[in-house]
């Protein structure tokens, strides 16, 4: 996120391309799920599971691109920005908690303080996320 | 709802004695640094696009806290690695040995040590470590290779990693897991 960022137009194209990837995968998933419901095809379960993972990955790639190159004027921008922050903070808090389990008393104390503050940030960002979703759907 | 961030514990934390400086914690700390860096980058990006937004002050405070923690964890990482750089005379001390570096080498090593497990392109290193975007890729490569050669003399030869098509970085576990402390 520095001087090496692409220009604005390229950035917008990247966001749009990642959104298209995500939407295509969602369409494929919906189509596969319909086929499975109609025919109950066993072999599709594996394909659906694979698509679910691909959608998760595409969703993350889209969010990262949106936060990095998107504009706050885009309706998805704020939910994506807060979700990304929450994901990162959650991941960090989890790792700090697990690291604190085996340490000395002073180390556990140090890490618990860090986790406590992170949890406050997460709480704050979740609240902001809720507000941006409410605002976007109003 | 406004969540308040306590300031006192963070200050107390940095003053506690680091009695648990084990090598196993080194990659762990490097991992936390990477996540903090990413959070900081997301927040900076958001702040840079939201002039005048109501959330701005809160986000700035969040970023400030994250940057403070990053500073503390980067210092902790260097302490864990047993590496110290004396910025006055550009001397590197590791495992009881010292090595006199040039100013550029010291700046480069200090920058890489503070950003473990992250790879940087030559252009990024020129700008971020030396604030000199005019250095060519070949010049940066030469500095890196020369520094790696010099670090080898004190057992840190493999600490600077070369990542194909990505650039250069600092290994999470310096000196193959040996610390100088």
Interface residues (C-beta under 8 A of the other chain):
Chain A: X1 X2 X3 X4 X67 X68 X71 X72 X81 X84 X85 X88 X89 X91 X92 X95 X96 X99 X103 X104 X106 X107 X109 X110 X113 X114 X116 X117 X120 X121 X123 X124 X127 X128
Chain B: X1 X2 X3 X4 X5 X6 X9 X10 X12 X13 X16 X17 X19 X20 X25 X28 X31 X32 X35 X36 X38 X39 X41 X42 X43 X44 X45 X46 X49 X50 X53 X55 X58 X62 X65 X69 X121 X123 X124 X127 X128 X133
